[in-house]
Amino acid sequence: MAANMVGLAYIAAAQDRRADALATLDEAHSIAHSHGAHAIVRQIEQARTEI
């Protein structure tokens, strides 16, 4: 689920909805972190720097 949210964040950013993109990444980070999905957390961090 959190991995899909990274994709949604990129879509939101491409639509000039940066605030929505960052909010999506915040939620994805919370989910990934709580499940110990370290690789997804790294993807989220990378997406945040790109957005």
C-alpha positions in Angstrom: 0.0 0.0 0.0 2.7 2.5 1.0 4.6 1.7 -2.3 1.5 2.6 -4.3 1.2 5.8 -2.4 4.7 6.9 -3.6 3.3 6.6 -7.1 0.3 8.7 -6.2 2.5 11.3 -4.7 4.5 11.6 -8.0 1.2 11.9 -9.9 0.1 14.7 -7.6 3.4 16.5 -7.9 3.1 16.3 -11.7 -0.3 17.9 -11.4 1.3 20.8 -9.5 -0.4 19.5 -6.2 2.8 19.5 -4.2 1.1 19.8 -0.8 -1.1 16.8 -1.6 2.0 14.9 -2.7 3.9 15.6 0.5 0.8 14.7 2.6 0.6 11.4 0.8 4.3 10.8 1.4 3.8 11.6 5.1 1.0 9.0 5.4 3.0 6.4 3.4 6.0 7.0 5.6 3.9 6.4 8.7 2.5 3.1 7.3 5.8 1.9 6.0 7.7 2.7 9.2 5.1 1.0 11.4 5.4 -2.2 9.3 9.2 -2.1 9.3 9.3 -1.7 5.5 12.7 -0.1 5.3 13.1 -0.3 1.6 9.8 1.6 1.1 10.8 4.2 3.7 14.0 4.8 1.6 11.8 5.2 -1.6 9.6 7.7 0.3 12.6 9.7 1.4 13.9 9.8 -2.2 10.5 10.8 -3.5 10.3 13.6 -1.0 13.7 15.0 -2.1 12.6 14.8 -5.8 9.2 16.5 -5.1 
